[in-house]
Amino acid sequence: MASRTPAPAFGCSYQWSGSQKNVVSEMVSAMQTAIAQKSDGIAVCLVDPTAFDAATEMAAQAGIPVVAFNADVPVGSPNKRLSYVGQPLYQSGYNSALKWLKLIPKGGHVMLSIGVPGSLNTQPRLDGYIQAIKDSNSGVTYDVVNTGPDPATEISRVESYYLSHKNVNGMFGTGGSDTYACGFISNKYGLVKGGGAVAGFDLFPQTLDFIKSGDVNFTTDQQAYLQGFLPVQQMYLYKLSGGLVGPANSDTSQAYVTKDNVDAYVGKTRFEGRSDAEPT
């Protein structure tokens, strides 16, 4: 689960650790281990509004910079992380919903899925979805399905929902694996090809394949490469400068992957995690 690999751009090494199934206590424990090992910096996905506060305080007292990526604590939190690198998650959910709502008939019904309700990397997206529906005055109704963090469970729960709601006009994920699950069910039962809509987040290879096959309308790219690169860069410069170059909040923005541009994402490229080769 953890490994050490050189980071050539900065001449340093890193250790990747955490939790395979988004278990917050395991993530906090991994952070505490990094502090005990006197790491030079910690980048962490702050998926809980309070669980990481004590560990972040401990890191600050030890002079270890902490940068949040992918998910952040709420505004006004006492958490002492130095910066956040990632999307504005609520707004990304809202904007995505504005795009897929155009594909839903007035008065239609949709399913919204979330792997771990309350998790700060997906709950804000779901909240954005719901607010966009309300603001649209389209009469669209929705159900929220808790799909769980396990991909096999997610497929089963999405399929169960679909089979009992075959009149659903669209299914929309808030994370990578539940978006893939929606695409899988669309492919199996012909939801999009029958006039429905499916969309969501992240760039699972299977999701990209479903976009190519016409079973998913689009997915939102949250620039995962930048969410990995920028925290390392910020921590490196912080240590190199003795704290004079402080980490800064960085919006990694969003892009939409559709059938028109999906081919650019499916090739072997380090920027989407499908190659270790340096760009030429």
C-alpha positions as CSV (number, residue, x, y, z in Angstrom):
1,M,0.0,0.0,0.0
2,A,3.0,2.3,0.5
3,S,6.0,2.6,-1.7
4,R,9.1,4.8,-2.1
5,T,9.9,6.2,-5.5
6,P,12.3,9.0,-6.6
7,A,10.6,12.2,-7.6
8,P,13.0,13.3,-10.4
9,A,11.8,16.9,-10.8
10,F,12.8,17.8,-7.2
11,G,15.4,15.1,-6.4
12,C,13.4,13.7,-3.5
13,S,11.5,10.6,-2.6
14,Y,7.9,10.0,-1.4
15,Q,5.9,7.4,0.4
16,W,2.3,6.8,-0.6
17,S,0.0,5.6,2.2
18,G,-3.5,6.0,3.4
19,S,-6.6,3.8,3.1
20,Q,-7.8,1.8,0.1
21,K,-11.5,2.1,1.1
22,N,-11.6,5.7,2.4
23,V,-11.5,4.7,6.1
24,V,-10.8,8.0,7.8
25,S,-9.1,6.4,10.9
26,E,-6.6,4.6,8.6
27,M,-5.8,7.9,6.9
28,V,-5.2,9.7,10.1
29,S,-3.0,6.9,11.4
30,A,-0.9,7.1,8.2
31,M,-0.5,10.8,8.7
32,Q,0.6,10.3,12.3
33,T,3.1,7.7,11.1
34,A,4.5,10.3,8.6
35,I,4.9,12.8,11.4
36,A,6.7,10.3,13.7
37,Q,9.0,9.5,10.8
38,K,9.9,13.2,10.6
39,S,8.7,13.6,7.0
40,D,9.7,16.9,5.3
41,G,6.1,17.5,4.2
42,I,2.7,15.8,4.1
43,A,0.1,16.1,1.4
44,V,-3.3,14.7,2.5
45,C,-6.8,14.4,1.2
46,L,-8.9,16.0,4.0
47,V,-12.1,14.0,3.5
48,D,-13.4,14.7,7.1
49,P,-14.2,18.1,8.5
50,T,-12.5,17.5,11.9
51,A,-10.7,14.1,12.0
52,F,-7.4,15.5,10.7
53,D,-7.2,18.6,12.9
54,A,-5.1,17.1,15.7
55,A,-2.7,15.5,13.4
56,T,-2.3,18.6,11.3
57,E,-1.6,20.6,14.6
58,M,1.0,18.0,15.5
59,A,2.7,18.4,12.1
60,A,2.7,22.2,12.4
61,Q,4.3,22.0,15.8
62,A,7.0,19.7,14.3
63,G,7.6,22.2,11.5
64,I,6.2,19.8,8.9
65,P,4.1,21.6,6.2
66,V,0.7,20.1,5.4
67,V,-0.9,20.6,2.1
68,A,-4.5,19.4,1.4
69,F,-5.3,18.0,-2.0
70,N,-8.5,16.7,-3.7
71,A,-10.6,17.5,-0.6
72,D,-10.5,20.3,1.9
73,V,-11.9,21.3,5.3
74,P,-14.8,23.7,5.3
75,V,-14.3,27.5,5.3
76,G,-13.6,28.7,8.9
77,S,-12.1,25.4,10.0
78,P,-9.3,25.6,12.6
79,N,-7.3,23.0,10.7
80,K,-3.8,24.3,10.1
81,R,-3.1,22.9,6.6
82,L,-1.2,25.5,4.6
83,S,-3.0,25.3,1.3
84,Y,-5.5,23.4,-0.8
85,V,-4.9,22.1,-4.3
86,G,-7.9,20.9,-6.2
87,Q,-11.3,21.8,-7.6
88,P,-13.8,24.0,-5.8
89,L,-15.9,20.8,-5.3
90,Y,-19.3,22.3,-4.8
91,Q,-19.0,24.5,-7.8
92,S,-17.7,21.6,-9.9
93,G,-20.8,19.6,-9.0
94,Y,-23.0,22.5,-9.7
95,N,-21.4,23.2,-13.1
96,S,-21.5,19.6,-14.1
97,A,-25.2,19.4,-13.3
98,L,-25.9,22.4,-15.4
99,K,-24.4,20.5,-18.3
100,W,-26.3,17.2,-17.8
101,L,-29.6,18.9,-16.9
102,K,-29.7,20.0,-20.6
103,L,-30.0,16.3,-21.5
104,I,-32.9,15.6,-19.1
105,P,-36.6,16.3,-20.1
106,K,-38.6,18.7,-18.0
107,G,-40.2,16.8,-15.1
108,G,-37.7,14.0,-15.6
109,H,-36.3,11.8,-12.8
110,V,-32.6,11.1,-12.1
111,M,-30.4,9.1,-9.8
112,L,-27.5,10.7,-8.0
113,S,-24.9,8.4,-6.5
114,I,-22.3,8.9,-3.8
115,G,-19.8,6.4,-2.5
116,V,-19.3,7.7,1.0
117,P,-21.9,10.2,2.1
118,G,-20.4,13.1,4.0
119,S,-16.9,12.6,2.5
120,L,-15.5,16.0,1.7
121,N,-14.2,14.9,-1.7
122,T,-17.7,13.9,-3.0
123,Q,-20.4,15.3,-0.7
124,P,-19.9,18.9,-2.0
125,R,-20.3,17.7,-5.5
126,L,-23.6,16.0,-4.6
127,D,-24.7,19.2,-2.9
128,G,-23.8,21.1,-6.0
129,Y,-25.9,18.7,-8.1
130,I,-28.9,19.1,-5.9
131,Q,-28.7,22.9,-5.8
132,A,-28.4,23.1,-9.6
133,I,-31.5,20.9,-9.9
134,K,-33.4,23.3,-7.6
135,D,-32.2,26.4,-9.3
136,S,-33.1,25.0,-12.8
137,N,-36.9,25.1,-12.1
138,S,-37.1,22.2,-14.5
139,G,-39.3,20.0,-12.3
140,V,-36.6,17.3,-12.3
141,T,-36.8,15.0,-9.3
142,Y,-34.0,12.9,-7.9
143,D,-33.0,10.0,-5.7
144,V,-29.7,9.8,-3.9
145,V,-28.1,6.3,-3.8
146,N,-25.4,5.4,-1.3
147,T,-23.3,3.1,-3.4
148,G,-20.5,2.4,-0.9
149,P,-16.7,2.6,-1.5
150,D,-16.2,-0.8,-3.1
151,P,-16.5,-0.9,-6.9
152,A,-18.3,-4.3,-7.0
153,T,-20.8,-3.1,-4.4
154,E,-21.3,0.1,-6.4
155,I,-22.2,-1.8,-9.6
156,S,-24.7,-4.0,-7.6
157,R,-26.4,-1.0,-6.0
158,V,-26.6,1.0,-9.2
159,E,-28.0,-2.0,-11.0
160,S,-30.5,-2.7,-8.3
161,Y,-31.7,0.9,-8.5
162,Y,-32.0,0.9,-12.2
163,L,-34.0,-2.4,-12.3
164,S,-36.6,-0.9,-10.0
165,H,-36.6,2.5,-11.8
166,K,-36.3,1.7,-15.5
167,N,-38.0,5.0,-16.3
168,V,-35.1,6.9,-14.8
169,N,-33.8,9.6,-17.3
170,G,-30.3,9.8,-16.0
171,M,-27.7,8.5,-13.6
172,F,-24.9,10.7,-12.3
173,G,-21.9,9.8,-10.2
174,T,-19.9,12.0,-7.9
175,G,-16.7,10.0,-7.9
176,G,-14.6,7.8,-10.1
177,S,-15.9,4.4,-9.2
178,D,-19.6,5.2,-9.0
179,T,-19.4,7.1,-12.3
180,Y,-17.9,3.9,-13.8
181,A,-20.7,1.9,-12.2
182,C,-23.3,4.1,-13.8
183,G,-21.5,3.7,-17.2
184,F,-21.4,-0.1,-16.7
185,I,-25.2,-0.3,-16.1
186,S,-25.8,2.1,-19.0
187,N,-23.8,-0.2,-21.2
188,K,-25.5,-3.3,-20.0
189,Y,-29.1,-2.0,-20.4
190,G,-28.8,0.7,-23.0
191,L,-29.7,3.8,-20.9
192,V,-27.9,6.4,-22.9
193,K,-28.5,4.7,-26.3
194,G,-32.1,4.7,-25.4
195,G,-32.2,8.5,-24.8
196,G,-31.1,8.7,-21.2
197,A,-28.0,10.4,-19.8
198,V,-25.0,9.4,-17.7
199,A,-22.2,11.6,-16.5
200,G,-19.9,12.0,-13.5
201,F,-16.4,12.5,-12.4
202,D,-12.8,11.3,-13.0
203,L,-11.0,9.4,-15.7
204,F,-11.4,5.7,-15.0
205,P,-10.2,3.9,-18.2
206,Q,-13.5,2.0,-18.2
207,T,-15.4,5.3,-18.1
208,L,-13.4,6.6,-21.0
209,D,-14.2,3.4,-22.9
210,F,-17.9,4.0,-22.2
211,I,-17.7,7.5,-23.5
212,K,-16.2,6.1,-26.7
213,S,-19.0,3.5,-27.0
214,G,-21.7,6.1,-26.4
215,D,-22.8,4.8,-23.0
216,V,-21.6,7.8,-21.0
217,N,-22.2,11.4,-22.2
218,F,-19.3,13.0,-20.4
219,T,-17.1,12.9,-17.3
220,T,-15.4,15.8,-15.5
221,D,-11.6,15.9,-15.4
222,Q,-10.4,17.3,-12.1
223,Q,-6.8,17.5,-13.2
224,A,-5.5,14.7,-11.0
225,Y,-1.9,15.1,-12.3
226,L,-1.8,18.7,-11.0
227,Q,-3.3,17.6,-7.7
228,G,-0.3,15.3,-7.2
229,F,2.4,17.6,-8.7
230,L,1.5,20.9,-7.1
231,P,1.5,19.8,-3.5
232,V,5.0,18.3,-3.9
233,Q,6.2,21.4,-5.6
234,Q,4.8,23.6,-2.8
235,M,6.3,21.5,0.0
236,Y,9.6,21.4,-1.8
237,L,9.8,25.2,-2.2
238,Y,8.6,25.7,1.4
239,K,11.4,23.6,2.8
240,L,14.0,25.0,0.3
241,S,13.2,28.6,1.2
242,G,12.9,28.0,5.0
243,G,9.2,28.9,4.8
244,L,9.7,32.1,2.8
245,V,7.8,30.6,-0.2
246,G,4.5,29.6,1.4
247,P,2.1,27.1,-0.2
248,A,-0.8,28.8,-1.9
249,N,-4.4,27.6,-2.7
250,S,-4.5,26.3,-6.3
251,D,-7.6,25.7,-8.3
252,T,-7.0,22.8,-10.7
253,S,-10.1,23.8,-12.6
254,Q,-12.1,21.4,-14.6
255,A,-12.5,20.0,-18.1
256,Y,-15.1,17.8,-19.7
257,V,-14.3,14.6,-21.5
258,T,-16.8,13.9,-24.3
259,K,-16.8,11.7,-27.4
260,D,-15.2,14.6,-29.2
261,N,-12.0,14.7,-27.2
262,V,-11.8,11.4,-25.4
263,D,-9.1,10.0,-27.8
264,A,-6.7,12.5,-26.3
265,Y,-7.2,10.9,-22.9
266,V,-6.9,7.2,-23.7
267,G,-3.4,7.1,-25.1
268,K,-0.3,6.2,-23.1
269,T,0.5,9.4,-21.2
270,R,2.0,10.1,-17.8
271,F,-0.4,13.0,-17.4
272,E,-3.3,10.5,-17.0
273,G,-1.3,7.8,-15.2
274,R,-1.0,5.4,-18.0
275,S,2.7,5.6,-18.6
276,D,5.9,6.4,-16.6
277,A,7.7,7.8,-19.7
278,E,8.7,11.4,-19.7
279,P,7.0,13.5,-22.4
280,T,9.1,14.1,-25.5
